[in-house]
C-alpha cells in the first residue's frame, strides 16, 4: 500500500480537505443535534482522514470521501460509544484542532448557531427542515445543500439508490408542505410543484 502523501502533497491534501470543514460540521450538527458532539464527530473524521490519507485515490471526489468517513464514524460512535471508546493519536488530534478556527475551544471564528444560520434562508425554512424525519432530512441536506449525487449519498448512508431517491422526493414534498403551511398562516399562497420547493434548502 502506498505511503501517506508527504511534503507539499500532504499540505495540498490537508488544505483541500479542510476546505470542506463547514459542510462537514453542518452535516454533523444535523446528525448529532448537539454542537459539542458535532465538533467531536468532525474532529474524529479529520483524524481518520489524515491518518488514512494513503487510502484516498487522487482524482476522485475528496468531498464525498470525507462525508463517507463522517457518516461511518457517526454510525460507529452511536453503536459502540459505551462498549468501545475511541482511541486516537493525541498528537494528530492536537494538530487537527489547530488547523481550523472552527475546531477546538480557542480562536473560533463563529458559533455553531452562526454556522448553521449561514446555510439556511430564514426561520421558517430552518424550522421546517428541522421538523423532517431524520432520514429525509439527511438525504435532502446531502442532495440539495451539499450537492452530492444519488449514488454518492447511497454509499454514504448505506441504503439502495432507490431508497435515497424516495427519501429525497418525500423530504422535499414534506418541506414544501410545511413551508406552504407557514406561508398560508401569514396570508400567502404558493403554486409551486411540491417535488421542487420554491424556497431551496441550498444557499449561495
Buried (B, 14 or more C-beta within 10 A) or exposed (E): EEEBBEEEEEEEBBEEBBEBBBBBBBBBBBBBEEBEBBBBBBBBBBBBBBBEBEEBEEEEBBBBBBBBBBBBBBEEBEEEEEEEEEEEEEEBBEBBBEBBEBBBEEEBEBEBEEBBBEBBBEEBBBEBBEEBEEBBBBBBBBBBBBEBBBEBBBBBBEBEBEBBBBBBBBBBBBBBEBBBEBBEEEEEEBEEEBEEBEBBBBEE
